[in-house]
Amino acid sequence: MDEAVDLARRLVRIDTRGGGEREAAGLVADVLDGAGFDVRVEEPVEGRANVVARPPAPAARIPVTLTGHLDTVPADPSGWSFDPLSGEVRDGRLLGRGSSDMKAGVACQVVAARRAAAEGRASVQLVFTFGEETGCDGAALLDASSLTPTGLLVVAEPTGNRTVLGHKGTLWLRATARGVSAHGSRPDLGRNALTALAAAAARVHGHRDWPVSATHGPATVNVGTFHSGSQPNLVPDHAEMRLDVRTVPGFGSDDAVAVISELCGPGIELQRMVDLPGVATDPAAAGVPEAVELLAPGSSTGAPEYATYFTDASVLAAKLGGPAVVVYGPGDPEQAHVTDETCSVARIGEAAEALHRLLRAVGG
């Protein structure tokens, strides 16, 4: 489906690395407006926008909502072999930051909805957000009253066109140690915050007894950043590290905080920065096997998959009335956030066709 590839190329060429999503929002909004959707672009932060598109005079409940995010993680051109904003197609691959995560997926959703609308089957709502990569910031700012409840939420994160029925929860913690400053030649007169927090970091990193979910796999904890000190001849009186925790059913964010607090020990303060619940769709829930088959024929008989990453479904599901969630997109999961990111052009075409097939079924 060349139309989806063309739109994906245009989106990749718009720089949304950690911001600036307004231009990309305008592009998808124009396509959907031209297809007859009632489109609203919200810009709660200058230069950053969400898009909500619905059929004119929508029913009280819409069968399907398609969603994706317009932002990407940063990309330093000095480390790439091609321009991160290339949008070029080479050897069957779309090149550029966001090609897999997840502008190709957004393009497929827009094109499938446009085609369904042209056939009189526009029973679909589309929600495109900013700031997903930093904790679902755009989705959090959407007013639930501006959204129509839905039965199925399809998220265009990269799955290689496999159907994924949810993902782990995410908890980002700030851990802080406070000490007493002193001259570097008299450390006995101070209290070193760096060493206290470093010892805590080592205990957290070395802990191996994290719970394992039968569906979502193991809970994980990563020590992601550490900052302390200003120069060698000062005893640092402040140290901070940030942790990325992935929670699973039976081990939520409160459980994680309790374990990490014990591992860190007294005197270490913990603050929640991002706290997103996991998502777990029952593969036997009403309508789910049918939707999965329409997207990826034959997949409903296999064991359900759940992702390690988070998605906007953590925030949107509650605002949409608790729909079943299916993560499905053409991007290659192993290409997300990597240098020289690319996406299979063939999979873009396949995904656009599959989404159109789904919308024809629910709109008929």
Protein Blocks (a to p, Z undefined) as FASTA:
>chain_A
ZZlmmmmmmmmmpccehiaklmmmmmmmmmmmmnopacddddfbghiacdddddehiafb
dfbacdddfbdcdddfklpcbdfklopaeehiacdehklmomkmmmmmmmmmmmmmmnop
acccddddehklnoopmmmmpcfklpccdfbdcdfbdehhpacebdcddddddddddddd
ddfklmmlmccfklmmmmmmmmmmmpcbbccdfklopaddddfbdcedjbfkbccfbdcd
dddddddehiafklmmmmmmmmnoghiacddfbdcddddddfkbghklmmmmmmmghklm
mccdddfbdcfklmmmmmnoopacddddfbdfklgopahiacdfklmmmmmmmmmmmmmm
mmZZ
